[in-house]
């Protein structure tokens, strides 16, 4: 595979899953660690990704910008579906990521809602609007993802009971459920699910059929799956056996 093809593949994986691990890229591309390291270094130098220890992240994970968002049109469709679940007086738990951020931008302004989050970017977005109460559950903050992790965050979540949790995911599979490549984030997402009456996972359809290293929840542990696809789409049939598809 030529360098251009490798780098296009890396960008595709980062856009799709928000992060990549160098070790996984070595395996999937059948190249050495040095080759992957050079590719990541070049992509980071061009401002296309954020290089971190052990891999790389999407720039949109940590930048509070109005810039280009991957699959924005699809995420706008997802956002419109997600807000249809919101009702007056709800306590809504939200995570982070660009899909969740698109949802927060179009929350009905006439609803009285209380948002609970462990993500600084989500809290910042919500603070732009005066009619929502925002509760930020603190802990150790990731410098790059703006996500709170660690024991303090998990303990704080144990004291909460949300009506609805809106959760993004890096990978989802009808049999394996939802998963992630970051162990600390996985523990927090498990706690978010446990602290919520209902859980809606939001994801672009490109992630369907993908699995990461650390398991978060089986599909039957979720209440809703929201994608940009019509609910009756063939790609969603297996998922509809375990939860409601919107």
Secondary structure as UniProt FT lines:
FT   HELIX           3..17
FT   STRAND          19..21
FT   HELIX           22..29
FT   HELIX           33..45
FT   TURN            46..47
FT   STRAND          49..52
FT   TURN            53..54
FT   STRAND          55..58
FT   HELIX           59..61
FT   TURN            70..71
FT   HELIX           72..83
FT   TURN            84..85
FT   TURN            88..89
FT   STRAND          91..94
FT   HELIX           98..105
FT   TURN            109..110
FT   STRAND          113..117
FT   HELIX           120..126
FT   TURN            127..128
FT   TURN            130..131
FT   STRAND          132..136
FT   STRAND          140..141
FT   TURN            143..145
FT   STRAND          147..149
FT   HELIX           151..158
FT   STRAND          162..168
FT   STRAND          171..173
FT   TURN            174..176
FT   STRAND          177..180
FT   HELIX           183..194
FT   STRAND          196..202
FT   HELIX           205..207
FT   STRAND          214..217
FT   HELIX           219..221
FT   STRAND          224..226
FT   TURN            231..232
FT   HELIX           234..236
FT   TURN            237..238
FT   HELIX           239..241
FT   STRAND          244..245
//
